[in-house]
Amino acid sequence: MNEKIRYWIDLAEYDLETARVMLTGKRFLYVGFMCHQAIEKILKGYYVLAKHETAPYTHNLASLAESSGLHVVMSGEQKDFLNMLEPLNVEARYPTYKEKLFRSMDTARCLDILNKTEELYSWIKSRLLKK
């Protein structure tokens, strides 16, 4: 496997594990953030594989899926999930959004986000390994 692709997979797996640890520690604000990061990085790995070039510097999940060509085979549910994850990247980092986001996160919501992230991550990774 290409070193650049392995790099993105390793980072994504680390972020996914971090999301699990954040959930266990009830650090809800960062569960969504780390889930976004894991999907962003696995998408960048897919981009490198599909385009044979360096992944773009963006945090936009839908844009990464589209520019890599992956969006064509994604289900509507998967695309909707990308859109749901999108604001968790920004809102977790900026103080003006943190309080609102914090109030909306609880164990059940974070567990749902983490489970869906793990499913999408596995789906993308399986496509990476097939090529």
C-alpha positions, 0 to 999 in steps of 0.5 A, a space after each residue: 500500500 502507498 505510504 501516503 494512503 497508509 499515513 491517512 489510514 493510520 491517522 484516521 484510526 487514531 482519531 476514531 480511537 480517540 473518539 471512543 476514549 472521549 465517549 468513555 470519558 464523557 467528553 462529548 464535545 470532542 466525540 463529534 469533532 474526532 469522528 469528523 476528523 476520522 472521516 476526513 482523514 479516511 476520505 483523504 486516503 481515498 482521494 490519494 488512491 483515486 487521484 494519485 495526488 496529494 489530498 486537498 487542504 480542506 475539512 469539507 467532507 462532502 467536497 472530499 467525497 465528491 472530488 475523489 469520486 466516492 460520492 457517486 457510490 455513496 448512499 443518500 444516508 451516507 451523504 446525509 451523515 457527512 452533512 451532519 458531521 460537517 459542523 462538528 468540526 468547526 463548532 467544537 473548535 470555536 468558543 462561540 459555538 461550543 456552548 450550543 454544541 455542548 448542550 446538544 451532545 449527550 451519551 446517546 447522541 455521541 454513541 449514535 454518531 460514533 457508531 455511524 462513523 465506525 460504519 462509514 469509516 469501515 465502508 470507505 476503508 474496505 473500498 480503499 483496500 479493494 483498489 
